[in-house]
Amino acid sequence: MLQFPAAPAVHLAVNPLDASSLLAAFGALGIAVVLFAETGLLVGFFLPGDSLLFTAGLLCVPGAAGGPRLELWQVLPAALAGALGGAQVGYLIGRRGGRALLGRTRRKRLLEGVERAERLLARYGHGKAIVLARFVPVVRTVLNPLCGVLDVPVRTFTRWQVVGGAVWTVGVVLAGYALGSSVPGIDGYLLPIIGLVVVVSVLPLVLELFRARKARRHGGDV
């Protein structure tokens, strides 16, 4: 009787908040899916976009041992496809669904993100705000549908979201790759590095909240 070798064990438990877990389970395809959900669907506001990109860059370095082996020629197109496609879909959802779509949510983080996104648009204008939002968690989730709600011209939105999406994805991936290439064995400290990336990524939110509270305290405008 023929006997076939046992199939390798598959770890089905995937932590969506853990960049290493997502990359180990889905590779470059997971990057595209996560960035699409984070930038295009309001339900993806909690996903780890920044740490996912940085970790992917680290794991593209030859000899990296902290996770699955990835290739830059796969990671960069996947990241661009997810980030750019997600932003455009988010814009179209906002344009068709209207403000009621954003007003329906009761999640505090999303509501705060909408307020910050509106302040960003008011302070910097369409182009600069769309680019800057890529680097701010939660804000990059809500700004795209908000631009649709506010009837930002589709050409203006598309032009700047492509610029912002390209700078964000390529820049963060290459930053991870550069660090991994210049510091041998850095992948062995993957968890602390991811923690540092998360802290840096939420720093703009903390500064924005501080400025907003200070302005309210002094009766000024944000």
Beta strands, then each sheet from edge to edge (+ up, - down):
end
